[in-house]
């Protein structure tokens, strides 16, 4: 049975998102620094793209931190989504360009043991952060938090693709594998950018809560869930009784 999101529960969820975002920012700063240095040393488009994705992830997480620093985060939802979308587009453009340069022989990727290690670690850490933020964002009804969790999930896919590309390049001397992995990531990032710009990812819990509250006006608009208003509707209904 679906229950209403109380004001107390929404406060807990907002605090949880701030904690997840803080952890994500710290991890990605470390990941970006190591990946960019290793990628530059190895001339690896995939590894450089991986480092840039970490930078984008920091920007995306910072946008969510800014949004939920407000007592009324729903008012900052659209702006946060726009920042996340633009960060996706920027990532896709840079990674695709760098991958094509490598693919056509302008630059040649080299072996990177450090890159393999950091990609492997990210493959373990990022899925946990993404799942936790997505679950929390859906319960809270935050399209921006869900979109940011997708940004984190891209880092997981990116980790796997980079790891495969680096291993193939190191073990079989398949330099093209690095570029193919980077291009796949760029395409995925562009698609997620489009969804974030449109406001997709708004959780369906708003409709369920509307039924539970017998409120017909709870719906998604402009990519943002009206679920934020549920605690206030609960309080008003309780006061009326």
N, C-alpha and C positions, 0 to 999 in steps of 0.2 A: 504494500500500500504506500503510495507516494505521500510524503509529509511536506508541510510547508517549511521553507527555510526561515528560521527565526532570526531575529536581529543578533542574538548572542552567537548563533552558529556562523552567521556571515562575518562577524568580527574575528572569530577563530580562523575562518578560511582565508580572510585577507591577511592576517598575520602569518599564516602558513605560506602563502604565496610570496610574501616579502622575504621569508627565510630561504625558500627555494631559489628565489632570484639572487639573493646574496651569495649563496653557495655556487650558483651557476656562473656568476660574474667572476668570482675568485678563480674557479677552475679554468674558465676560458681565457683569462689573462695569462695564466701559466701555459696553457695549451697553445695560445697564439704566439707567445714569445718563442717557445721551443720549436714549433712547427715552421715559423717564418725563417728563423735562423737556419734550421736544418734544410728547409726547402730551397733557400738561397744558395746554400753551400752545394746542394746536389742538383740544382737547376731543375727541380721537380715541380711541374705545373700542378699536379694533384696535391702535393704537400703544401705548396704555397697557397693553393685554394683552400686547403684544410685550415691553414693558419688564418686566412682572411675570414673564413666562415666563423672562426672563434671570435674574431674582432666584431663581426656582424652580430654574433650571439650576445656579446657584451652590450652592444648598442640596443638590441632588442630587449634584453633583460633590464637595461637601464630605463627604457621607456615604460616597462611594466612597473618598475620600482617607483618611477615618477608618478604613474597613474595611481598606484595604491598608497602613495604617501598622502593623498588627499582624503578627507573624510567622506567625500562624494566621488569615488573613482569612476562612476558611470559617466560623469561629465567629461572625463578625459579619455573615454574609450575610443572614440573616433580618431583622435590625434595619435594615440598609441598604436592603433592598427595601421595608420598611414606610415608611421616610422618603421614598423615591422615590415610592411610591404616594400617600401623603398630600399630597405636593407637587403631584402631578398633579391630585388632587381639589380642592385649594385654588385652583389656577390655573383649572380649569374653572368653578368656582363664581363667582369674581370676574369673569372675562372674560364669561361668559354674562350676568350681572347688568348689567354696564356696557354690553354690546352691546344689551340689551333697552331700557335707558334711552334710548340713542341712537336705536334703531329706532322707538320710540314718541314721539320728539320732545322728550323731556325735556332733551336736550342735542344740539347740532348740531356735527358735526365740521367743521374748517376745513382749508385747505391747509397742508401741512407739507413743505417742501423737505428739511429736516434728516431727517425721518422716512423719506423716500424714499431718501436716501443711506444711512442706517444699515441699512435693510431690505435694500438691494441688496448692501451689503458682507457682511451676515450670510448672504445667499443663496450667497455664494462660500465663506466660511470654515467654516460649520457642517457642510456635507456631508462635508468632509474629516475633521474631528474625529470625527464620528459613525461614519464608515466605519472609521477606524483603531481606535477603541475597540471597536466591535462585532467586528471581526476578531480583535483581541487577546483580548477577553472570551470569544469562542467557543472559541478555541484553549486558553485557560486553563481553561475550564469554569466561568466565573463568571456566574451568572444576574443578579447585581446590576450588573456591568459592562455586560452586554448591555442591561439595562433602562435604565441611564443613557445608553447610546448612543441608545436610542429617545427619551429625553428630549431629547437633542441634535438628533435627527432632527426632532422636533416643531418645534424652533426653525427648521429649514430650511423646513418646510411653512408655518410661521407667517410667515416672512420673505416667502415667495412670496405668501401670501394678503394680508398687510399691504401689500406693494408694489402689488399689483393694486388693492386697495381705495383706497389713497392716490392712485394714478394716476387711477382712475375718478372719484374725488371732485374731484381737481384739474382734470382735463381736461374732464369732462362734468358736474360738479357733482352726481354721484350719491352723496349722503351715505349712503344706505342700504347701499351696497356695503361700506362700512367695517364696519357691523354684521353683515352676512351673513358676511363673512370672519372676524370675531371669533367668531361662533356656531359656524362650522364647526371652528374651532380648539378651542373649548371641548368640543365633542362628541368630537373626536379625543383630547384630553387625558384626558377621563373614561375612554374605552375603554382607553387605555394605563395609566391608574391601576389599573383592575380587573385587567389582566394582571400588573402589577407586584405587586399585593397577593397574587394567586394564586401568584406565583412563575414565571409563564410567561416564556419566553425562555431557559430552561435549555438549553444547547446540546446537540445530539445527539451530540457527539463522545464523550461518556461511554460510550455504547453501543458505538461503534466501538472505543474503546480497551479496553473490556471483552473484545471478541472478540480483539483483538490480544494482550491479556495473558492470554487464556484464563481470565478472572476473571468469575464469574457474579454477584458481589456489587456490581459497579459500576453504580449506577443513580441516577436523579434522585429525590430525596425532599425534601418540603417546599419545592419550588421551587429547591433548591440541588443543583448537580452534585457527585457524589461523586468527580469527576475530581481534586479537590484531593488525594485520597489516592493517586492513581496514582504520583506520584514515590516515596512511601514503599513502595508495593507493589513498584515496580521495584527499589528498594534492597534490600528484604527478599528478593526472588527472587534477586537477584544474590548476596547474601550466602549464600543457601542452596546456590547452585551452587559 
